[in-house]
């Protein structure tokens, strides 16, 4: 049975296996060793390496018309039709630089001390979480896909904030085990998406902070069309219902990696107020993404098929 068939099983749970010591996984272990060494390299040097790698990756992706580059360009053309080609190319290159810098820093998040990790992070309005708790409310963090979502979640864990989230398992079981062990290093729990949303909601009701990523396209059947920048997007409309079921407030959060300062910056906004309609629930999610992304477009994961569901059934990414 291939790795992806294992990881896509219902009730799959990442765990260590003796099989991970077999030769077919040695390449992964070599990569882990490199990341472990980079964890102790000064971040300024590591970030400079990330800039070089990011530029090379961009050049290669563009020349080969790779799907990651093509999707990013298509998403930006639909969302920002007034941008020039040069502007789009600049944002895409800066995105791949951000990817490289955050990926090279994974070892630091996985291995360094709580004190060190907290020194490498800055929060705005962390008191919003405390105030919600004082009112007897649970919390769902609404976190758009940025390249720093995992690092910021781990940073929050260092402040003794138990969290729960959902994820799509990696096809490589060793990578999946390593990454989720890192995610759960200081607490928290990860649920696979193929097990549905119920386990996630149960844990939020118990008091674990929900870490909810809102911006993937799950198809027309589960979504409604809502404005998204200059276009529209098939958007999950059930955030209001999730909050009611779990007695939660929904607090938007946007994590970025600021290479100039060498810190993970996590911005939070006051809780979303809902009016009970599906349209407003979906629109509020997209409005939050627009607010954050317009300030730091290079931090967003533009390589996703964000707009795969179209009213006319067209696949814009072909």
ZIDA-V457646 format. One line per field, one symbol per residue. ss: DSSP state (a for helix, b for strand, c for the rest). psi: psi as a letter, one per 30 degrees, with the letter a starting at -180 (. if undefined). A space follows every 50 residues. Layout:
ss = ???
psi = ???
This chain:
ss = ccaaaaaccccccccccaaaacaaaaaaaaaaaaaaaaccccaaaaaaaa aaaaaaaaaaaaacccaaaaaaaaaaaaacccccaaaaaaaaaaaaaaaa aaaacaaaaaaccaaaaaacbbbbccaaaaaaaacccbbbbbbccbccaa aaaaaaacccccbbbbbcccccaaaaaaaaaaacccccbbbbaaaccaaa aaaaacccbbbbcccccccaaabbbbbbccbbbbbbccaaaaaaaacbbb bbbbbbbbccccbbbbbbcccccccccaaaaaaaaaaaaaaaaaacaaab cccccccccccccccccc
psi = kleeeefgkkgkkklkkffffleffeeeeeeeeeeeeffgkkfeeeeeee eeeeeeeeeeeeeghleeeeeeeeeeeeeiffkleeeeeeeeeeefeeee eeefgeeeefflleeeeefglkkkhffeeeeeefggklkjkjjljlfgee eeeeeeefghjklkllljkkfjeeeeeeefeeegegalkkkkffglfeee eeeeeffkkkjkjfgljgleefllkkkjbgalkjkkggeeeeeeeghllj jkkjkljjfefhlkkjkkllkkklgfkeeeeeeeeeeeeeeeefeifffl iffliehfjkeggkjff.
